[in-house]
Amino acid sequence: MHKTRIKFCGFTQAHDAVYAAQLGVDEIGLVFAGGPRHLDTTQAAEIASAVHAAQCPSVTLTGLFMQASADQVRAVLQAVPLDQLQFHGQEEAAFCAQFGRPWTKAIAAGEDQDIATEIRRWKSPEQGHQPVALVLDAHRSGQRGGQGRVFDWQRIPDNPALPIYLAGGLGADNVARAVLAVQPFAVDVSSGIEASPGIKNHATMQRFVNEVARADAKIDQQAG
């Protein structure tokens, strides 16, 4: 049975994160990388506590970092029970791997990027120095992701060397088409489920989840 992992990102309110977890979302992203969805450790710990109290143990809590120092990442980990880390800057694999958590790496998929080459660059023979997945977003190299733009999904290679989180401009209106076209390991959305930056729209979250499930069912049907 086909199952596309769903990551909802950029929470600033505990009740929104709890609602997402109760919808069956696989991963909740908390931003420590600046911008309108940035959290301090007190806010993030409150959200994590609320999600754990809702007894949704299968939900992965992921912390997003961009050009943070190792000490800054460790300080967050001491205060917030993160399950996974996601890095959005120029961090190298050795840096990302040092914190004892599974990690993902966001790579630019803007028009000037060779996506296949970038994916291959992160596949490492060294244990621990390979991300569990790569996040493809529509920004250009050196830019911050999460700008709500779609890139050309046809530029993603077939059978990529690492699992892919598809990000960039996804919403309830296009996520089913994205899943059918790319069949990514996961879909990753922030602004596409919001009423305003950091404030989630519950009806849109529900619809997004439904659309992913609809696409997964269609993939199963096509597979016979």
C-alpha positions as CSV (number, residue, x, y, z in Angstrom):
1,M,0.0,0.0,0.0
2,H,1.5,3.3,-1.1
3,K,2.0,5.8,1.7
4,T,3.4,9.3,1.1
5,R,4.9,10.8,4.3
6,I,3.4,14.2,5.3
7,K,5.4,16.9,7.0
8,F,3.6,20.1,8.2
9,C,6.1,22.8,9.0
10,G,6.3,26.2,10.6
11,F,4.1,25.9,13.7
12,T,3.9,28.7,16.2
13,Q,0.8,27.5,18.2
14,A,0.5,24.3,20.2
15,H,-3.1,23.7,19.3
16,D,-2.4,23.8,15.6
17,A,0.4,21.2,16.0
18,V,-1.8,19.0,18.1
19,Y,-4.5,19.1,15.5
20,A,-2.0,18.2,12.8
21,A,-0.8,15.2,14.9
22,Q,-4.4,14.1,15.4
23,L,-4.9,14.2,11.6
24,G,-2.2,11.6,11.3
25,V,0.5,13.8,9.9
26,D,3.9,12.0,10.1
27,E,6.1,15.0,10.9
28,I,5.9,18.4,12.5
29,G,8.5,21.0,11.7
30,L,9.6,23.6,14.2
31,V,11.7,26.5,12.8
32,F,14.9,27.8,14.6
33,A,16.2,29.5,11.4
34,G,14.7,33.0,11.7
35,G,11.7,34.4,9.8
36,P,8.1,34.8,10.8
37,R,7.8,31.2,12.0
38,H,10.9,31.3,14.2
39,L,10.5,29.8,17.7
40,D,12.6,30.3,20.8
41,T,13.2,27.2,22.9
42,T,10.4,28.0,25.4
43,Q,7.8,28.2,22.6
44,A,9.1,25.1,20.9
45,A,9.2,23.1,24.2
46,E,5.5,24.0,24.8
47,I,4.5,22.8,21.4
48,A,6.5,19.5,21.8
49,S,4.9,19.0,25.2
50,A,1.4,19.5,23.8
51,V,2.0,17.1,21.0
52,H,3.3,14.4,23.3
53,A,0.4,14.9,25.7
54,A,-2.0,14.3,22.8
55,Q,-0.6,10.8,22.7
56,C,0.5,10.7,19.1
57,P,3.7,8.8,19.5
58,S,4.3,8.2,15.8
59,V,4.7,11.9,15.0
60,T,8.3,13.0,14.3
61,L,9.3,16.4,15.7
62,T,11.9,18.0,13.4
63,G,13.9,21.1,14.1
64,L,14.9,23.4,11.2
65,F,18.3,25.2,11.3
66,M,20.1,27.4,8.9
67,Q,23.8,28.3,9.5
68,A,23.4,27.8,13.3
69,S,26.5,27.0,15.3
70,A,27.0,23.6,16.8
71,D,26.5,25.2,20.3
72,Q,23.2,26.7,19.1
73,V,21.9,23.4,17.9
74,R,22.9,21.6,21.1
75,A,21.2,24.3,23.2
76,V,17.9,23.7,21.3
77,L,18.3,19.9,21.7
78,Q,18.8,20.3,25.5
79,A,15.5,22.2,25.8
80,V,13.4,20.6,23.1
81,P,12.9,16.8,22.5
82,L,13.5,16.8,18.8
83,D,13.5,13.5,16.9
84,Q,15.1,14.8,13.7
85,L,17.1,17.8,12.4
86,Q,16.8,19.6,9.1
87,F,19.5,21.9,7.8
88,H,18.9,24.7,5.2
89,G,22.2,26.4,4.9
90,Q,25.7,25.6,3.7
91,E,26.3,22.9,6.4
92,E,28.4,20.0,5.4
93,A,27.6,16.4,6.2
94,A,30.1,16.1,9.1
95,F,28.4,19.1,10.8
96,C,24.9,17.7,10.4
97,A,25.8,14.3,11.6
98,Q,27.4,15.2,14.9
99,F,24.2,15.7,17.0
100,G,23.1,12.1,17.3
101,R,19.8,12.6,15.5
102,P,18.6,11.5,12.0
103,W,18.9,14.5,9.7
104,T,17.7,15.8,6.4
105,K,19.3,18.4,4.1
106,A,17.4,21.0,2.1
107,I,18.9,21.6,-1.4
108,A,18.0,24.3,-3.8
109,A,15.9,23.2,-6.8
110,G,15.7,26.6,-8.4
111,E,16.1,26.9,-12.2
112,D,19.9,27.3,-12.0
113,Q,20.4,24.0,-10.0
114,D,21.4,20.6,-11.4
115,I,19.1,18.6,-9.1
116,A,20.5,15.1,-10.0
117,T,24.1,16.2,-9.3
118,E,23.1,17.8,-6.0
119,I,21.3,14.6,-4.9
120,R,24.3,12.4,-5.8
121,R,26.6,14.8,-3.8
122,W,24.8,13.9,-0.6
123,K,24.9,10.2,-0.9
124,S,27.8,9.1,1.3
125,P,29.5,5.8,1.9
126,E,30.4,6.9,5.5
127,Q,28.0,5.7,8.1
128,G,26.1,8.6,9.7
129,H,27.3,11.1,7.1
130,Q,24.3,10.6,4.8
131,P,21.0,12.4,5.3
132,V,17.9,10.2,5.8
133,A,16.4,12.3,3.0
134,L,16.8,15.5,1.0
135,V,14.3,18.3,0.9
136,L,13.8,19.8,-2.6
137,D,12.6,23.4,-2.4
138,A,12.2,26.0,-5.1
139,H,14.8,28.5,-3.9
140,R,18.2,29.2,-5.5
141,S,21.5,28.3,-3.9
142,G,22.2,30.5,-0.9
143,Q,18.6,31.6,-0.5
144,R,16.2,30.6,2.3
145,G,13.6,28.1,1.4
146,G,9.9,28.3,2.3
147,Q,9.0,31.0,-0.1
148,G,5.9,29.2,-1.4
149,R,7.1,28.8,-5.0
150,V,6.7,25.7,-7.2
151,F,9.6,24.4,-9.3
152,D,9.5,22.2,-12.3
153,W,9.0,18.7,-10.9
154,Q,10.0,17.1,-14.2
155,R,13.6,18.2,-13.4
156,I,13.7,15.6,-10.5
157,P,15.5,12.5,-11.7
158,D,13.7,9.2,-11.7
159,N,14.8,6.8,-8.9
160,P,16.8,9.4,-7.1
161,A,19.8,8.2,-5.1
162,L,18.2,9.4,-1.8
163,P,14.6,9.7,-0.5
164,I,13.0,13.0,-1.4
165,Y,10.8,15.4,0.5
166,L,9.0,17.5,-2.1
167,A,8.6,21.1,-1.0
168,G,7.9,24.5,-2.6
169,G,4.5,25.9,-3.3
170,L,2.5,22.8,-2.3
171,G,-1.1,23.2,-1.1
172,A,-4.4,21.3,-1.1
173,D,-5.1,22.3,-4.7
174,N,-1.9,20.8,-6.2
175,V,-0.5,18.2,-3.7
176,A,-2.4,15.2,-5.3
177,R,-0.9,16.2,-8.7
178,A,2.5,16.4,-7.1
179,V,2.3,13.0,-5.5
180,L,1.1,11.4,-8.7
181,A,3.8,13.1,-10.8
182,V,6.8,12.7,-8.5
183,Q,5.9,9.9,-6.0
184,P,8.2,11.4,-3.4
185,F,9.0,9.8,-0.1
186,A,7.4,12.8,1.6
187,V,5.6,16.1,0.9
188,D,6.5,19.1,3.0
189,V,4.3,22.2,3.4
190,S,4.2,25.3,5.5
191,S,2.6,28.4,3.9
192,G,0.2,26.3,1.9
193,I,-1.7,25.3,5.0
194,E,-1.7,28.7,6.7
195,A,-4.2,31.5,7.4
196,S,-1.2,33.8,8.0
197,P,2.5,33.1,8.6
198,G,2.8,30.5,11.5
199,I,-1.0,30.3,12.0
200,K,-2.4,27.2,10.5
201,N,-5.9,26.7,8.8
202,H,-7.4,23.6,10.2
203,A,-9.8,23.0,7.3
204,T,-6.9,23.4,4.8
205,M,-4.8,20.9,6.8
206,Q,-7.5,18.4,6.7
207,R,-8.0,18.9,3.0
208,F,-4.3,18.5,2.3
209,V,-4.2,15.2,4.2
210,N,-7.2,14.0,2.3
211,E,-5.7,14.9,-1.1
212,V,-2.5,13.0,-0.3
213,A,-4.5,10.0,0.7
214,R,-6.5,10.3,-2.6
215,A,-3.3,10.4,-4.6
216,D,-1.8,7.4,-2.7
217,A,-5.0,5.4,-3.4
218,K,-4.8,6.2,-7.1
219,I,-1.2,5.0,-7.2
220,D,-2.2,1.8,-5.6
221,Q,-5.1,1.5,-8.2
222,Q,-2.7,2.1,-11.1
223,A,-0.3,-0.5,-9.7
224,G,-3.1,-3.1,-9.8
